[in-house]
C-alpha cells in the first residue's frame, strides 16, 4: 500500500511540473496554439525539443514571430529551421536574418540555412543592404533554391573585387545562374558564376568558388555538416569588405539595368542634385500625418518601397522623401541600418513627430530589425509584416520592450 501511495505521489509531482517548452510559449499564444507549435516541433525534433539548445532557439524566435505576425505553424517551422541552421555551423544571430524572407513563404531547412549564410557573407563583404535584400526577393520570385542564392551572393562579392557595380551586376547574376543549384551539376553553377563576371575573377573569387564546390558536394550526403566549413573564407570576405568602390580603375560599365531602381552606383549620375524643398528642415506635423496616412493599408512586401507593397524601411524612405516632406534623397537610405545614422539621437521620452523609431526582435538588442515614423508623442506609423502599413501606439508594452533608439531628422516641428 505504501508503495502505491509513493508512486501516486511521484506521478502527481511530475504532472505538476511545468513543461519548459510550453512555458516559453504560453504568454504569447493561447493553449491550442501552444500545443500546435509544441506538437509540430516535437514531431520533427523528437526528444531534442526539450534540450536547452532548442529551448534557447524557441525563446529567441518568439519576438521574431510576434514582429513578423506569423502563424503558429510558421513559428514551428522557424524553430526547426533555425535549429538546423545552428547545427550546421551558423550562429542564431547569423541565421535570423533569413526570418523575414521566410515569414511569407515556405522554405526548406536547407534553403533557409543557405540564405542565412548568404546574408552573413554579403554583410561581411559590405554588399549594399538594398541590393542584397532585393536580390534575394528577386531570386525567390524566380524559384531559386538556397544554394543558387548563396552562389549569387558570392558572385556579387567577387564582382566587388573587380569593381563591378553591384546594382547592375545583381541583374546580370539573376540571368546567369541556374535556379536549382543544389541539384544541377556543379559545372553549370560554376559556368553561370563565371559568366556573370565576364570571367574576370581575382584570387579571392577562386576561393569563394572552391568552397561553393565543397558545399555542392555536401548535398549528396544525407545530413551534411558543411556550413561551418564556409568560415574558411572569412579572411577573403574581410578583404572584400575593406574595398572602397571607386578606389581603382573600373571595367567598362555593365549594360544591365540596375536591380534596385533609382539607386545610383558610386560615380553614376542621379536625381540627388534636383532642387530640394525649401525649408524642409521645418516639418509640418499635419503634412506628415497626411502623407503617412495615405500609405495606411499598403500591404507588406519585403525589400520593396511602393504603394503596391513596402517593407518598414521602404515606407520611412518614401515618406521622408515625399515632395510634401522634402528630405533630400541623398540624405535618406532605403536600408534601416543606414537610417539609424540619420540626424541626431533622442531619448524615448523626447520623441516627437518626424523622428525615426527603431526596434529589435533579435536577442542582440543593439541589432535593429524594424523602423517606424513617429507621428506624435503617442503614435507612430510603420509597415507591419502581418498588417501592412498601420498606426500603432508608442506606449504599447511590446514596442517599449523592443525599443532600441530614435533619431531626429527635423530641426523644428510645427502643427
C-alpha positions as CSV (number, residue, x, y, z in Angstrom):
1,X,0.0,0.0,0.0
2,X,2.8,2.4,0.9
3,X,4.5,1.7,-2.5
4,X,1.3,2.6,-4.4
5,X,0.9,5.8,-2.4
6,X,4.6,6.7,-3.1
7,X,4.1,6.1,-6.8
8,X,0.9,8.1,-6.9
9,X,2.7,11.0,-5.1
10,X,5.6,10.9,-7.6
11,X,3.2,10.9,-10.6
12,X,1.4,13.9,-9.2
13,X,4.7,15.8,-8.7
14,X,5.7,15.1,-12.3
15,X,2.3,16.1,-13.7
16,X,2.5,19.4,-11.8
17,X,5.9,20.3,-13.2
18,X,5.7,22.9,-15.9
19,X,6.7,21.8,-19.4
20,X,9.6,24.1,-20.3
21,X,8.6,24.3,-23.9
22,X,5.0,25.3,-23.1
23,X,6.2,27.8,-20.5
24,X,8.1,29.7,-23.2
25,X,5.1,30.0,-25.4
26,X,2.1,30.4,-23.1
27,X,2.4,34.2,-22.6
28,X,2.1,34.9,-26.4
29,X,-0.2,32.2,-27.6
30,X,-3.4,30.5,-26.3
31,X,-3.4,26.9,-25.2
32,X,-4.4,25.4,-28.5
33,X,-1.8,27.5,-30.4
34,X,0.9,26.5,-27.9
35,X,0.0,22.8,-28.3
36,X,0.1,23.2,-32.1
37,X,3.6,24.7,-32.0
38,X,4.8,22.2,-29.5
39,X,3.4,19.1,-31.2
40,X,4.8,20.2,-34.6
41,X,8.3,20.8,-33.2
42,X,8.2,17.6,-31.2
43,X,7.1,15.5,-34.2
44,X,10.2,16.7,-36.1
45,X,12.8,17.0,-33.4
46,X,11.6,14.3,-31.0
47,X,13.1,14.5,-27.5
48,X,15.6,17.1,-28.6
49,X,12.8,19.6,-28.5
50,X,13.2,19.9,-24.7
51,X,17.0,20.2,-24.8
52,X,18.5,23.6,-23.7
53,X,19.7,24.5,-27.2
54,X,16.3,24.1,-28.8
55,X,14.6,25.9,-25.9
56,X,17.0,28.8,-26.3
57,X,16.2,29.0,-30.0
58,X,12.5,28.9,-29.2
59,X,12.9,31.7,-26.7
60,X,14.8,33.8,-29.4
61,X,12.2,33.0,-32.1
62,X,9.2,34.3,-30.1
63,X,9.9,38.1,-30.6
64,X,10.5,37.5,-34.3
65,X,7.3,35.5,-34.6
66,X,5.3,38.3,-32.9
67,X,7.0,41.1,-35.0
68,X,6.5,39.1,-38.3
69,X,2.9,38.2,-37.3
70,X,3.4,34.6,-38.4
71,X,1.1,31.7,-37.7
72,X,1.7,29.0,-35.0
73,X,2.5,26.6,-37.9
74,X,5.1,29.0,-39.3
75,X,6.5,29.6,-35.8
76,X,7.2,25.9,-35.5
77,X,8.8,25.9,-38.9
78,X,11.1,28.7,-37.9
79,X,12.2,26.9,-34.7
80,X,13.0,23.7,-36.7
81,X,14.8,25.6,-39.5
82,X,16.9,27.7,-37.0
83,X,17.8,24.6,-35.1
84,X,19.1,23.0,-38.3
85,X,21.0,26.2,-39.3
86,X,22.7,26.4,-35.9
87,X,23.6,22.7,-36.0
88,X,25.1,23.3,-39.5
89,X,27.5,25.9,-38.1
90,X,25.7,29.3,-38.1
91,X,25.0,31.3,-35.0
92,X,21.4,32.2,-34.3
93,X,22.2,35.9,-35.0
94,X,23.6,35.0,-38.4
95,X,20.7,32.7,-39.3
96,X,17.9,35.0,-38.0
97,X,18.4,37.4,-41.0
98,X,16.6,34.8,-43.1
99,X,13.5,35.0,-40.9
100,X,11.8,37.9,-42.8
101,X,12.4,36.1,-46.0
102,X,10.5,33.0,-44.7
103,X,7.7,34.9,-43.0
104,X,5.6,35.0,-46.2
105,X,6.8,31.8,-47.9
106,X,7.8,28.2,-47.2
107,X,11.5,27.3,-47.2
108,X,13.2,24.0,-46.5
109,X,15.6,23.9,-43.6
110,X,18.5,23.6,-46.2
111,X,17.4,26.6,-48.2
112,X,16.8,28.6,-45.1
113,X,20.3,27.8,-43.9
114,X,22.0,28.7,-47.2
115,X,20.1,32.1,-47.2
116,X,21.3,32.7,-43.7
117,X,24.8,32.1,-44.9
118,X,24.2,34.4,-47.8
119,X,23.3,37.3,-45.5
120,X,26.3,36.6,-43.2
121,X,28.7,36.7,-46.2
122,X,27.2,39.7,-48.1
123,X,27.1,41.7,-44.9
124,X,30.7,41.0,-44.1
125,X,31.7,42.0,-47.6
126,X,29.6,45.2,-47.3
127,X,27.3,44.5,-50.3
128,X,24.8,47.3,-50.1
129,X,21.8,46.3,-48.0
130,X,19.3,47.5,-50.6
131,X,20.9,45.3,-53.2
132,X,21.4,42.2,-51.1
133,X,17.8,42.2,-49.9
134,X,16.2,42.9,-53.3
135,X,18.4,40.2,-54.8
136,X,17.1,37.5,-52.5
137,X,13.5,38.6,-53.1
138,X,14.0,38.6,-56.9
139,X,15.8,35.2,-56.8
140,X,12.9,33.6,-54.8
141,X,10.4,35.1,-57.3
142,X,12.3,33.1,-59.9
143,X,12.1,30.0,-57.7
144,X,15.8,29.8,-56.9
145,X,17.0,27.4,-54.2
146,X,19.2,28.4,-51.3
147,X,22.5,27.2,-52.9
148,X,21.9,29.3,-56.0
149,X,21.1,32.3,-53.9
150,X,24.4,31.7,-51.9
151,X,26.2,31.4,-55.3
152,X,24.7,34.6,-56.4
153,X,25.8,36.4,-53.3
154,X,29.3,35.2,-53.8
155,X,29.2,36.4,-57.4
156,X,28.3,39.9,-56.0
157,X,31.2,39.6,-53.6
158,X,33.6,38.5,-56.4
159,X,32.3,41.4,-58.5
160,X,33.4,43.9,-55.8
161,X,36.9,42.5,-56.1
162,X,37.0,43.7,-59.8
163,X,34.9,46.9,-59.2
164,X,31.8,45.8,-61.0
165,X,28.8,48.0,-60.0
166,X,26.8,45.9,-57.5
167,X,23.3,47.1,-58.5
168,X,23.8,46.3,-62.2
169,X,25.8,43.1,-61.5
170,X,22.9,41.8,-59.4
171,X,20.6,41.9,-62.5
172,X,23.2,40.0,-64.6
173,X,23.7,37.4,-61.9
174,X,19.9,36.7,-61.8
175,X,20.0,36.0,-65.6
176,X,23.2,33.9,-65.5
177,X,23.0,31.3,-62.7
178,X,20.8,28.2,-62.7
179,X,17.8,28.3,-60.4
180,X,18.3,24.9,-58.8
181,X,22.0,24.9,-57.7
182,X,21.5,22.1,-55.2
183,X,20.5,19.6,-57.9
184,X,22.3,20.7,-61.2
185,X,25.8,19.5,-61.9
186,X,28.3,21.9,-60.3
187,X,29.8,22.7,-63.8
188,X,26.6,24.6,-64.6
189,X,26.7,26.6,-61.4
190,X,30.4,27.4,-62.0
191,X,29.7,28.4,-65.6
192,X,26.9,30.8,-64.5
193,X,29.1,32.3,-61.8
194,X,32.0,33.0,-64.3
195,X,29.6,34.2,-67.0
196,X,28.0,36.8,-64.7
197,X,31.5,38.2,-64.1
198,X,32.6,38.0,-67.7
199,X,35.3,35.6,-66.5
200,X,37.0,38.5,-64.7
201,X,38.0,36.6,-61.5
202,X,40.6,37.6,-59.0
203,X,42.3,35.4,-56.3
204,X,39.5,35.7,-53.7
205,X,36.9,34.7,-56.3
206,X,38.5,31.3,-56.8
207,X,38.4,30.7,-53.0
208,X,34.7,31.5,-53.0
209,X,34.1,29.2,-55.9
210,X,36.2,26.4,-54.5
211,X,34.2,26.5,-51.2
212,X,31.0,26.6,-53.1
213,X,32.0,23.3,-54.8
214,X,32.5,21.7,-51.4
215,X,29.1,22.8,-50.3
216,X,27.6,21.5,-53.5
217,X,29.3,18.1,-53.0
218,X,27.9,18.0,-49.4
219,X,24.4,18.0,-50.9
220,X,25.0,14.3,-51.7
221,X,25.3,13.4,-48.0
222,X,22.2,12.6,-46.1
223,X,23.0,15.1,-43.3
224,X,25.8,17.3,-44.5
225,X,27.7,19.2,-41.8
226,X,29.0,21.7,-44.2
227,X,28.1,25.3,-43.4
228,X,30.6,25.7,-40.7
229,X,33.3,24.9,-43.3
230,X,32.4,28.2,-45.0
231,X,34.1,30.0,-42.2
232,X,37.3,29.2,-44.0
233,X,36.6,32.0,-46.4
234,X,36.2,34.7,-43.7
235,X,39.6,36.2,-44.5
236,X,38.6,36.6,-48.1
237,X,35.4,38.4,-47.0
238,X,37.3,40.7,-44.8
239,X,39.5,41.6,-47.8
240,X,36.4,42.4,-49.9
241,X,34.7,44.3,-47.1
242,X,37.7,46.7,-46.9
243,X,37.4,47.6,-50.6
244,X,36.0,51.0,-51.2
245,X,34.4,51.2,-54.7
246,X,36.0,53.8,-56.8
247,X,39.5,53.5,-55.4
248,X,40.6,51.6,-58.5
249,X,40.1,51.9,-62.3
250,X,36.7,50.5,-63.3
251,X,36.0,48.0,-66.0
252,X,33.5,49.1,-68.7
253,X,30.1,49.8,-67.1
254,X,27.7,46.8,-67.3
255,X,24.9,47.4,-69.7
256,X,22.4,45.6,-67.5
257,X,19.6,47.6,-65.8
258,X,20.0,48.2,-62.1
259,X,18.1,45.7,-59.9
260,X,17.1,48.4,-57.5
261,X,15.7,51.5,-59.4
262,X,17.0,54.9,-58.5
263,X,19.9,53.6,-56.5
264,X,22.9,55.1,-58.2
265,X,26.3,53.4,-58.2
266,X,29.3,55.4,-56.9
267,X,30.2,57.9,-59.7
268,X,26.9,57.5,-61.5
269,X,24.7,60.5,-62.1
270,X,21.4,60.6,-60.2
271,X,18.5,62.8,-59.2
272,X,20.2,63.7,-56.0
273,X,21.0,67.1,-57.3
274,X,17.5,68.1,-58.2
275,X,16.1,71.1,-56.3
276,X,15.0,70.2,-52.7
277,X,12.0,71.6,-50.9
278,X,12.9,74.9,-49.4
279,X,12.9,74.9,-45.6
280,X,12.5,71.1,-45.4
281,X,14.2,71.1,-42.0
282,X,11.0,72.5,-40.6
283,X,8.4,69.8,-40.6
284,X,4.6,70.3,-40.7
285,X,3.2,67.6,-38.4
286,X,-0.1,67.7,-40.2
287,X,1.6,67.2,-43.5
288,X,3.5,64.2,-42.2
289,X,0.3,62.6,-40.9
290,X,-1.4,63.2,-44.2
291,X,1.5,61.7,-46.2
292,X,1.9,58.7,-43.8
293,X,-1.9,58.2,-43.7
294,X,-2.0,57.8,-47.5
295,X,0.1,54.7,-47.0
296,X,-2.1,53.1,-44.4
297,X,-3.4,49.8,-45.7
298,X,-0.5,49.3,-48.1
299,X,0.4,45.6,-48.0
300,X,3.8,44.5,-46.7
301,X,6.4,43.3,-49.2
302,X,9.9,42.7,-48.1
303,X,12.7,44.5,-50.0
304,X,10.2,46.9,-51.7
305,X,9.2,50.5,-51.4
306,X,6.0,51.1,-53.4
307,X,2.3,51.6,-52.8
308,X,1.8,48.1,-54.2
309,X,3.9,46.7,-51.3
310,X,6.6,48.0,-49.0
311,X,8.8,47.0,-46.1
312,X,9.4,49.0,-43.0
313,X,12.5,51.0,-44.2
314,X,11.0,51.4,-47.7
315,X,8.0,53.1,-46.0
316,X,10.0,55.5,-44.0
317,X,12.2,56.3,-47.0
318,X,9.2,57.1,-49.2
319,X,7.5,59.2,-46.5
320,X,10.7,61.3,-45.8
321,X,11.4,61.9,-49.5
322,X,7.8,62.6,-50.4
323,X,7.8,66.1,-52.0
324,X,5.5,67.4,-49.3
325,X,8.0,66.4,-46.6
326,X,11.0,67.1,-48.8
327,X,14.0,65.5,-47.1
328,X,16.7,65.3,-49.9
329,X,17.0,61.8,-51.3
330,X,20.8,61.9,-50.9
331,X,20.3,62.0,-47.1
332,X,18.0,59.0,-46.9
333,X,18.8,55.4,-47.5
334,X,16.3,52.6,-48.1
335,X,18.2,50.5,-45.6
336,X,17.2,50.5,-41.9
337,X,20.8,50.1,-40.8
338,X,21.7,53.3,-42.6
339,X,18.6,55.1,-41.4
340,X,19.9,54.6,-37.8
341,X,22.7,57.1,-38.6
342,X,20.4,59.9,-39.8
343,X,20.1,63.1,-37.8
344,X,20.8,63.1,-34.1
345,X,19.9,60.7,-31.3
346,X,17.0,61.4,-28.9
347,X,15.6,59.5,-26.0
348,X,12.3,57.7,-26.0
349,X,10.8,60.4,-23.8
350,X,12.0,63.2,-26.2
351,X,10.4,61.8,-29.4
352,X,8.2,64.0,-31.5
353,X,6.6,64.0,-35.0
354,X,9.2,63.3,-37.7
355,X,11.6,61.2,-35.6
356,X,12.5,57.7,-36.7
357,X,12.0,55.0,-34.1
358,X,13.9,51.7,-34.2
359,X,13.2,48.3,-32.6
360,X,14.9,44.9,-32.3
361,X,13.4,41.3,-32.4
362,X,16.9,39.9,-32.1
363,X,18.5,38.5,-28.9
364,X,21.2,41.1,-29.7
365,X,19.2,44.1,-28.6
366,X,21.5,46.6,-30.4
367,X,20.7,45.0,-33.7
368,X,17.9,46.9,-35.5
369,X,15.3,44.8,-37.2
370,X,12.4,47.3,-37.6
371,X,11.8,51.0,-38.1
372,X,8.8,53.3,-37.9
373,X,7.9,57.0,-38.3
374,X,6.8,58.9,-35.2
375,X,3.6,60.9,-35.9
376,X,3.2,62.4,-32.4
377,X,4.2,61.7,-28.8
378,X,1.6,59.0,-28.8
379,X,1.7,57.3,-32.2
380,X,3.9,56.0,-34.9
381,X,3.3,54.6,-38.4
382,X,5.2,51.5,-39.7
383,X,4.9,48.7,-42.2
384,X,3.9,45.6,-40.3
385,X,4.7,42.2,-41.7
386,X,1.3,40.9,-40.9
387,X,-0.9,44.0,-41.1
388,X,0.8,46.2,-43.8
389,X,1.2,49.9,-43.1
390,X,-0.6,50.7,-39.8
391,X,-0.5,53.3,-37.0
392,X,0.3,52.0,-33.5
393,X,0.6,53.4,-30.0
394,X,4.2,54.1,-28.9
395,X,3.3,53.2,-25.3
396,X,2.3,49.6,-26.2
397,X,4.4,47.3,-23.9
398,X,5.7,45.2,-26.7
399,X,7.1,48.2,-28.6
400,X,8.6,49.6,-25.4
401,X,10.3,46.3,-24.6
402,X,11.9,46.1,-28.1
403,X,12.8,49.8,-28.4
404,X,16.5,50.3,-29.4
405,X,16.9,54.0,-30.4
406,X,15.3,57.0,-32.1
407,X,16.8,59.6,-34.4
408,X,15.8,63.2,-35.0
409,X,15.7,64.3,-38.7
410,X,14.0,67.7,-38.5
411,X,15.2,70.8,-36.6
412,X,11.8,72.2,-36.0
413,X,8.2,70.9,-36.0
414,X,5.1,73.0,-36.4
415,X,1.4,71.9,-36.4
